[in-house]
Amino acid sequence: MKRVLSIIVTYNFEPWLDKCLSSLLHSSYPADLIVIDNASIDNTVERIRQNYPQVILLASRINLGFGKANNLGFEYALDKGYDLVLLVNQDAWVQSSCLASLMEKPYPKDIGIISPMHYDGTEQVLDKGFADYMQQMNTDQDLVIPPFVNAAFWLIPLSILKEVGGFSPLFYHYGEDNDYVHRLHYHGYKIAVNRKAIAYHDRQNRTSDGSKKAFFKREFVYFLTEYANINYSFPKAFTYAVLASVKKSLQAIHKDRRAFVAYLKVALKLIMETRAVATTRRRNKKINNTYWRKSL
């Protein structure tokens, strides 16, 4: 039986703690469970220590962000000889048969990440973001190959982690999974959804920050993923990121002065990241890179 390590990155995890951990601990396919806590200010760490002694707990004194915290879990899995890791969001839980369904049979060699079906927290309908990814896919088959699935639930063989690497330290929070799927595609792999496996992502009532500041933060992350996308040549990536944000700035110059300035700041910030982006792109094109481990 292949050894699986479930990895959960947490921050103020209490609203979902029992439901999430219990669902994984009662999986019909056994898996060890590690929690990397990003300096929660609630009682997450104390409750895990008291009520879930079987859970491996790494409590960081600082918020490492999503990617670096997951990389600690990847490090642990690599050092302890696991065969696969299962990433699970903190605001999520799985059916007891989810992992067993994911592990039921071998996948084609070009499948690098496998994900279950993502339902929302009502357990009745598909998660909205996931439903968007699945549009226009042939859902008559048990295995579906969408262009992207967010990292709420990812099953990754350790062989893929060794070849493609962990999450890029270039990204702190958001954009890490887009960047990873870009790299997966570059190295000749696909992401797949196993329709027999079911999991739940409790974010249907989440309200997005509609402020201008939040909007332009999302824009910067989007353009940064384009800049780092190794499926593009560097000149093409520069065009899709830096020049595209400059273009948006110029388009707004007579309509929205604030947007003009904000997009110009995005472009300048991207330019300031050019050396780090170029270094990251060069490293991510290599196989079996370990720079992401050294950056922890």
Residue pairs with C-beta under 8 A, 6 or more apart in sequence:
1 30
2 83
2 84
2 103
3 32
3 81
3 82
3 83
3 84
4 29
4 30
4 31
4 32
4 82
4 83
4 84
4 85
4 86
4 99
4 103
4 155
5 31
5 32
5 33
5 34
5 73
5 76
5 77
5 80
5 82
5 84
5 85
5 86
6 24
6 31
6 32
6 33
6 34
6 85
6 86
6 88
6 99
7 34
7 36
7 70
7 73
7 74
7 77
7 85
7 86
7 87
7 88
8 20
8 21
8 24
8 33
8 34
8 35
8 36
8 88
8 89
8 90
9 35
9 36
9 37
9 38
9 66
9 69
9 70
9 73
9 90
10 35
10 36
10 37
10 38
10 40
10 44
10 90
11 37
11 38
11 39
11 40
11 44
11 63
11 90
12 40
12 41
12 42
12 44
13 20
13 35
13 37
13 40
13 42
13 44
13 90
14 42
14 43
14 44
14 47
15 91
16 90
16 91
16 92
16 93
16 202
17 44
17 47
17 48
19 93
20 88
20 90
20 91
20 92
20 93
21 33
21 35
21 48
21 52
21 55
22 93
23 93
23 94
23 95
23 96
24 31
24 33
24 88
24 93
24 94
25 33
25 52
25 54
25 55
26 96
27 94
27 96
27 98
27 99
27 100
28 96
28 97
28 99
28 100
29 99
29 100
29 103
31 86
31 99
32 56
32 82
33 54
33 55
33 56
34 55
34 56
34 57
34 58
34 73
34 76
35 48
35 55
35 56
35 57
35 58
36 58
36 60
36 64
36 69
36 70
36 72
36 73
37 44
37 45
37 48
37 57
37 58
37 59
37 60
38 60
38 62
38 63
38 64
38 65
38 69
39 59
39 60
39 61
39 62
39 63
45 57
45 59
48 55
48 57
49 57
56 76
58 72
58 73
58 76
60 69
60 72
64 72
65 171
65 172
65 173
66 151
66 167
66 172
66 173
66 174
66 176
67 166
67 167
67 168
67 169
67 171
67 172
67 173
67 176
68 167
68 169
68 172
68 295
68 296
70 87
70 166
70 167
70 176
71 166
71 167
71 169
71 292
71 293
71 296
72 296
73 85
73 87
74 85
74 161
74 166
75 166
75 293
75 296
77 85
77 158
77 161
78 158
78 161
78 162
82 158
83 157
83 158
84 103
84 155
84 156
84 157
84 158
85 155
85 156
85 158
85 161
86 99
86 102
86 153
86 154
86 155
86 156
87 151
87 152
87 153
87 154
87 155
87 156
88 94
88 152
88 153
88 199
89 151
89 152
89 153
89 201
91 121
91 201
91 202
91 203
92 152
92 153
92 199
92 200
92 201
92 202
93 199
93 200
93 202
94 116
94 153
94 198
94 199
94 200
95 197
95 198
95 199
95 200
97 197
97 198
98 116
98 153
98 197
98 198
98 199
99 155
99 197
101 116
101 194
101 196
101 197
101 198
102 114
102 116
102 155
102 194
102 197
103 155
104 194
104 196
107 114
107 143
107 192
110 188
110 189
110 190
111 143
111 189
111 190
111 191
111 192
112 156
112 157
112 160
112 164
112 184
112 187
112 189
112 190
112 191
113 149
113 154
113 155
113 156
113 160
113 181
113 184
113 189
113 191
113 192
114 154
114 155
114 191
114 192
114 193
114 194
115 149
115 153
115 154
115 155
115 191
115 192
115 193
115 194
116 153
116 193
116 194
116 197
116 198
116 199
117 126
117 130
117 193
117 194
117 195
117 197
117 198
117 199
118 126
118 127
118 129
118 130
118 149
118 150
118 152
118 153
118 199
118 200
118 201
119 125
119 126
119 127
119 198
119 199
119 200
119 201
120 126
120 127
120 128
120 200
120 201
120 202
120 203
120 204
121 200
121 201
121 202
121 203
121 204
121 205
122 204
123 200
125 131
126 134
127 152
127 201
127 203
127 204
128 204
129 150
130 149
130 150
130 152
130 201
133 146
133 147
133 148
133 149
133 150
134 144
134 146
134 193
137 144
137 145
137 146
138 144
139 195
141 195
142 194
142 195
142 196
143 192
143 193
143 194
143 195
144 192
144 193
144 195
145 190
145 191
145 192
145 193
146 191
146 193
147 181
147 191
148 177
148 178
148 181
148 191
149 181
149 191
149 193
150 177
151 176
151 177
151 180
152 199
152 201
153 199
153 201
154 177
160 184
160 189
162 288
163 187
163 287
163 288
164 180
164 183
164 184
164 187
164 189
164 287
165 183
165 283
165 284
165 289
165 290
165 291
165 292
166 292
166 293
167 176
167 179
167 180
167 292
168 176
168 179
168 180
168 183
168 228
168 280
168 284
168 292
169 280
169 292
169 295
170 179
170 224
170 228
170 273
170 276
170 277
170 280
171 179
171 221
171 224
171 225
174 218
174 221
175 221
175 222
175 224
175 225
178 225
179 225
179 228
179 229
181 191
182 225
182 228
182 229
182 230
182 231
183 230
183 284
184 190
184 191
185 231
186 230
186 231
186 284
186 285
187 287
208 214
212 258
212 262
216 262
216 263
216 265
216 266
219 245
219 263
219 266
220 266
220 269
220 270
223 240
223 241
223 242
223 244
223 245
223 266
223 270
224 241
224 270
224 273
224 277
226 232
226 237
226 240
226 241
226 244
227 237
227 238
227 240
227 241
227 242
227 270
227 273
227 277
228 237
228 277
228 280
228 281
228 284
229 237
229 240
230 281
230 284
230 285
232 240
234 278
234 281
237 277
237 281
241 270
242 267
242 270
242 271
245 263
245 264
245 266
245 267
245 270
246 263
246 264
246 267
248 259
248 263
249 259
249 260
249 261
249 262
249 263
249 264
249 266
249 267
250 260
252 259
252 260
252 263
253 260
270 277
283 289
283 291
